[in-house]
Every structure is written in C-alpha cells, then in structure tokens.
Amino acid sequence: LAEARARKQARAGWPRGKPDEDRPLEGHVLAMIFEKNSTRTRVSFDMAMRQLGGTTIVMDAGSMQLGRGETIADTARVLSRYVDAVMLRTDAHDKLVELAHHATVPVINGLTDRSHPCQVMADMLTVIEHRGALEGTRWAWLGDGNNVLHSIVEAGSLMGFSVAVGCPEGCDPDEDVIETAKQRGGDVGIHRDARAAAEGADVVVTDAWVSMGQADSEAKMAALTPYRVDEGLMAAAAGGGVFLHCLPAHRGEEVADAVIDGPRSAVWDEAENRLHAQKAILLWCFGLIG
C-alpha cells in the first residue's frame, strides 16, 4: 500500500499514458484472461502495465482453445512459456487455483466467485487517503455476502480493522471465511438490522445485490431492500465516514443517488486506486518490493 501511494503521488499531474520514470517492468508482458466482463479490471491492469513500462495481451475464454476443451493445466503451461505473468477474472475460484498450480509465472486473482483481493487493496488505499489509517477503523458492509465482502473480512483480520456485516438471513458470507478471520483475531459481526451495522462506521461499503452471472431473484431483492445505503444509513456512520462501492452501481437498488454522488462518497477515488494498487501488486509479484 505504501508503494501504491508513493507511485500515485510521484506522477500527480502527469499524462495517464506516460510511463513511470524507472520503468520497472520494461520488457514484461501480462496476459489477461477474462471469463467475466470487465471495465475497471481490464483498463486498470492495462494502464498499470503501461505505466510500469510493460505490455499486456487480452484474451477471453471464447477466443482461446480453453473455450474449446483445452485443459486449464495445459493453458497454464503454455502461457508460462510466452508471458511473464497471468491475470485471470473468472466465475470459478477452482479455475484460478488450478491455473496457479500449473503455471510457472505469477498468477493474479482478478476476481473469482469467492474473492476479489485486487478490489480490496484499492479500498484500503482509499481509506488510508481519506481516514489516515486502516488499523482500528470500523467497516460496515450492507447487502449480500459476496466475494468482495470475503476479501474485506480477510483483509480486516490481517490489517486490524473490524467489519460489521448487515444482511438478511440467507445472504451471509461463507462461514469458513468468517471462522478463518476470527482465528486470526479478526473482529467480524453479523447484524440483521442495517442501522446497527452502520452505526459509528468509518467506512460504509456495498455492492450490487445480484452478482454478474447470477439469476435475479425478486425474493432476494425484496429481502435486501432494507439494506439500501441511503442518507439515513450514512447518518448513522461516524462523522467523516466514507462510502465505497466497487462498481458498477445499480442506482436506486443497493445505493441511493444522493449517497454515491454525495460529499461522503469516495467511489471515484476508489475506482482510480485500482490502477495504483495493482501497480504495487504487479511489482510484488515480480519480487521488486517486499
């Protein structure tokens, strides 16, 4: 996170396409595989490599032999001979694990159905910028217990911030994620009352109620309606508390316009910080930072 922040500050005011002065990844190639559509992940990783002096190759499963039956293991072995790292955005975490097992180059989790660590790195960078520190902050999650929440819970147990989850029954995060976090000393609580979850929060976070590729459920949407982040819920948060959303937002569903466009929204800084956080992730993958 310190590396991400330092590089962001060092290039303030520069044209977006101008490489960093040290070009640490010059000559390196990142292969990006997309099994799920993307705006932020695709553009931010591409720009991250450009700013670090490297290049990218973009692929989707439908245009690869992977989409015609070639195994993930064979794909991993072949790509490892062509590129320096692989980023995968997929609907199945097991695919990521198998790709990483058989690859001989770094493999980055660009999103799975279980986790979204790159997003949460950007979230933490944003909180540091707006609140000054991570440790001791209280995060409130309102809505469905999905992959982004799993990564927030994991990060909280490692970085010293608590997570209060506000969700209806049937939308809880996976029990093993909560249990692992608690074993590490993490502070995680589940609340059925949305206001109780948001009370005193330094950070209020939500996401789309129905993830990409999931079937829309009227019953689920109705159950989640009390957890919509509106001005009333934000009023329960701590003074100076910020609102985060990984985007895309379904305005009027999980968040009100007045919140995402309001003075406490850090959503656009958060989106930009995907770029800066992923630059640091790439440098770490290549052993260039500790």
C-alpha positions, 0 to 999 in steps of 0.5 A: 500500500505504501508503494501504491501511494508513493507511485500515485503521488510521484506522477500527480499531474502527469499524462495517464499514458506516460510511463513511470520514470524507472520503468520497472517492468520494461520488457514484461508482458501480462496476459489477461484472461477474462471469463467475466466482463470487465471495465475497471479490471481490464483498463486498470491492469492495462494502464498499470502495465503501461505505466510500469513500462510493460505490455499486456495481451487480452484474451477471453475464454471464447477466443482461446482453445480453453473455450474449446476443451483445452485443459486449464493445466495445459493453458497454464503451461503454455502461457508460462512459456510466452508471458511473464505473468497471468491475470485471470477474472473468472466465475470459478475460484477452482479455475484460478487455483488450478491455473496457479498450480500449473503455471510457472509465472505469477498468477493474479486473482482478478476476481473469482466467485469467492474473492476479489483481493485486487478490489480490496487493496484499492479500498484500503488505499482509499481509506488510508487517503481519506481516514489516515489509517486502516488499523482500528477503523470500523467497516460496515458492509450492507447487502449480500455476502459476496466475494468482495465482502470475503476479501474485506473480512480477510483483509480486516483480520490481517490489517486490524480493522473490524467489519460489521456485516448487515444482511438478511438471513440467507445472504451471509458470507461463507462461514469458513471465511468468517471462522478463518478471520476470527482465528486470526483475531479478526473482529467480524459481526453479523447484524440483521438490522442495517442501522446497527451495522452502520452505526459509528462506521468509518467506512460504509461499503456495498455492492450490487445485490445480484452478482454478474452471472447470477439469476435475479431473484425478486425474493432476494431483492425484496429481502435486501431492500432494507439494506439500501445505503441511503442518507439515513444509513450514512447518518448513522456512520461516524462523522467523516465516514466514507462510502465505497462501492466497487462498481458498477452501481445499480442506482436506486437498488443497493445505493441511493443517488444522493449517497454515491454522488454525495460529499461522503462518497469516495467511489471515484477515488476508489475506482482510480486506486485500482490502477495504483494498487495493482501497480504495487501488486504487479511489482510484488509479484515480480519480487521488486518490493517486499 
